[in-house]
Amino acid sequence: MPFKQVKQFNCTDRRNRLVEYIRYYIEIIAQAIEAIGVGIIAFGAVIALIRFFFPVWNSKIKSYKQLRQDLGKAILLGLEILVAADIIATVVTEPTMDRVQTLGLIVLIRTFLSLSLQVELEGKFPWQSYKAPDTSDHLEPGP
């Protein structure tokens, strides 16, 4: 009785294809999250400018301070989402020293921008429990 020849699947080929599919979809997800982050910054800037040029509520005074607050909030949220996209993108990149340094530098810059924006918006560092008094609209007496 002759033996049937059974077709054997190469597990490494299936595994490699699966890994490539996963990498492909993670790249798409990271790019989508980056697009969302950029969209949030753009949309927030448009909304902030509309609120500045066309005040809707009772206040008819155009406030530069409020414009800065609104723009800062939009940029801060967008930067946080862009950092998340960078972290997701690190999963699929080849771990060469050049790529790791580049991604680390991008995350470091975006984190620094986020921290400085948060300090400017809230008037305090995230680890402080008090807010510094606002003296930007007041003139200090001279000596």
C-alpha positions in Angstrom: 0.0 0.0 0.0 1.7 3.2 -1.1 1.9 6.1 1.3 0.0 9.2 0.5 2.3 12.2 0.2 1.1 14.7 2.7 1.7 18.4 1.9 3.6 19.9 4.7 3.3 23.5 5.6 6.4 25.4 6.4 5.7 27.0 9.8 8.4 29.6 9.4 6.8 30.9 6.2 3.4 31.2 7.8 5.0 32.9 10.8 6.9 35.3 8.6 3.8 36.2 6.7 1.8 36.7 9.9 4.6 39.0 11.3 4.6 41.0 8.1 0.8 41.4 8.2 1.0 42.5 11.8 3.7 45.0 11.0 1.8 46.4 8.1 -1.4 47.0 10.2 0.6 48.5 13.1 2.2 50.9 10.6 -1.3 51.8 9.3 -2.6 52.3 12.9 0.4 54.5 13.8 -0.1 56.6 10.7 -3.8 57.0 11.4 -3.0 58.1 15.0 -0.5 60.6 13.6 -3.1 62.0 11.2 -5.5 62.3 14.1 -2.9 64.2 16.1 -2.2 66.6 13.3 -6.0 67.0 12.7 -6.6 67.8 16.3 -3.9 70.5 16.2 -5.3 72.0 12.9 -9.0 71.8 14.1 -8.1 73.3 17.5 -6.3 76.1 15.8 -9.2 76.9 13.6 -11.7 76.8 16.5 -9.4 79.0 18.6 -9.1 81.6 15.8 -12.9 81.5 15.2 -13.5 82.1 18.9 -11.0 84.9 18.9 -12.3 86.7 15.8 -16.0 86.0 16.4 -16.7 85.9 20.1 -20.0 84.0 20.6 -20.6 84.4 24.3 -21.5 87.5 26.3 -18.0 88.9 26.1 -17.3 91.1 23.1 -13.7 91.6 24.1 -11.1 89.8 22.1 -8.7 88.2 24.5 -5.2 87.4 23.3 -4.7 85.4 26.5 -7.7 83.2 25.7 -6.5 82.7 22.2 -3.1 81.5 23.5 -4.9 79.2 26.0 -7.1 77.7 23.3 -4.2 77.2 20.9 -2.0 75.8 23.6 -4.6 73.2 24.6 -5.0 72.1 21.0 -1.3 71.8 20.5 -0.8 70.0 23.8 -3.5 67.4 23.0 -2.1 66.9 19.5 1.4 66.5 20.7 0.3 63.9 23.3 -1.3 61.9 20.5 1.7 62.2 18.2 3.9 60.9 21.0 1.6 57.9 21.3 1.9 57.3 17.6 5.7 57.4 17.8 5.6 54.8 20.6 3.4 52.6 18.5 5.6 53.1 15.5 8.6 51.8 17.5 7.1 48.4 17.6 7.5 47.9 13.8 10.8 49.6 13.2 14.0 47.7 13.0 15.9 48.3 16.2 19.0 49.9 14.7 20.8 52.4 16.8 20.1 55.2 14.3 16.3 54.6 14.3 16.1 54.3 18.0 18.1 57.5 18.5 15.9 59.3 16.0 12.6 58.2 17.6 14.0 58.9 21.1 14.9 62.4 20.0 11.5 63.0 18.5 9.7 61.8 21.6 12.1 63.9 23.8 11.4 67.1 21.8 7.6 66.5 21.8 7.6 65.7 25.5 9.6 68.9 26.2 7.1 70.9 24.1 4.2 69.3 25.9 5.7 70.1 29.3 6.5 73.7 28.5 3.0 74.2 27.0 1.5 72.7 30.1 3.5 75.0 32.4 2.5 78.0 30.3 -1.2 77.1 30.3 -1.5 76.2 34.0 1.2 78.4 35.5 2.8 75.5 37.3 4.7 72.3 36.8 2.7 69.1 36.8 4.3 68.0 40.1 3.5 71.3 41.9 0.3 71.6 43.9 0.0 75.4 43.7 -0.3 77.8 40.9 2.0 80.8 40.7 0.1 84.2 40.9 -0.6 85.8 37.5 1.1 89.1 37.2 1.2 89.3 33.4 -1.4 92.1 33.3 0.0 94.1 36.1 2.8 96.6 36.2 5.3 96.1 39.0 6.3 99.3 40.8 9.9 100.3 40.1 12.7 100.9 42.6 
